[in-house]
Amino acid sequence: MERARACLDGGDFTGAGRWLVEADRVAPAELRCRPFVRTVVAEVARCGPQVAGVARLATALGLTTYPPRAG
């Protein structure tokens, strides 16, 4: 989860998405109880290229996903 946030801070949305999906695979309850995870998932879903599993994770967290930002 911390690696996902670090990737996000560095602008690596794909890397952040991959780490989130991996964290959810390894420890879903831990991931889903941390408030900052909602922010990271929402940002990755909104801004980054779609990583398999991020949309599913966003839905599981009750977040609305947005299309990637143009630009």
Phi, psi and omega per residue, in radians:
M1 nan -0.724 3.115
E2 -1.179 -0.622 3.102
R3 -1.159 -0.652 3.086
A4 -1.079 -0.768 3.134
R5 -1.138 -0.693 3.116
A6 -1.103 -0.733 3.085
C7 -1.082 -0.771 3.130
L8 -1.061 -0.789 3.117
D9 -1.048 -0.542 3.126
G10 -1.549 0.039 3.121
G11 1.451 0.169 3.141
D12 -1.656 1.446 -3.085
F13 -1.188 -0.628 3.110
T14 -1.120 -0.821 3.100
G15 -1.067 -0.733 3.118
A16 -1.069 -0.755 3.119
G17 -1.084 -0.747 3.135
R18 -1.100 -0.741 3.129
W19 -1.167 -0.652 3.098
L20 -1.102 -0.789 3.136
V21 -1.101 -0.719 3.117
E22 -1.133 -0.767 3.119
A23 -1.084 -0.678 3.122
D24 -1.179 -0.573 3.108
R25 -1.208 -0.718 -3.053
V26 -1.418 -0.739 -3.051
A27 -2.531 1.220 -3.052
P28 -1.048 -0.699 -3.127
A29 -1.144 -0.709 3.118
E30 -1.115 -0.796 -3.121
L31 -1.088 -0.792 -3.010
R32 -1.327 -0.219 3.130
C33 -1.650 -0.078 -3.107
R34 -1.641 2.105 -3.089
P35 -1.018 -0.666 -3.099
F36 -1.152 -0.393 -3.136
V37 -1.098 -0.683 3.116
R38 -1.010 -0.739 -3.138
T39 -1.135 -0.802 -3.121
V40 -1.130 -0.791 3.138
V41 -1.076 -0.789 -3.137
A42 -1.064 -0.736 -3.133
E43 -1.180 -0.754 3.118
V44 -1.117 -0.774 -3.134
A45 -1.110 -0.598 -3.088
R46 -1.428 -0.671 -2.938
C47 -1.856 -0.472 -2.985
G48 -1.713 2.932 2.980
P49 -1.109 2.578 -3.067
Q50 -1.211 2.131 3.016
V51 -1.734 2.308 -3.137
A52 -0.908 2.215 3.096
G53 1.791 -0.379 -3.114
V54 -1.200 -0.736 3.115
A55 -1.098 -0.707 3.101
R56 -1.095 -0.754 3.125
L57 -1.128 -0.749 3.105
A58 -1.047 -0.737 3.112
T59 -1.128 -0.737 3.139
A60 -1.094 -0.528 3.127
L61 -1.524 -0.022 3.129
G62 1.366 0.418 -3.140
L63 -1.695 2.594 3.019
T64 -1.573 2.267 3.100
T65 -1.551 2.642 -3.117
Y66 -2.076 2.682 3.047
P67 -1.159 2.704 3.129
P68 -0.998 2.556 3.121
R69 -1.166 2.353 3.107
A70 -1.265 2.545 2.995
G71 2.316 nan nan
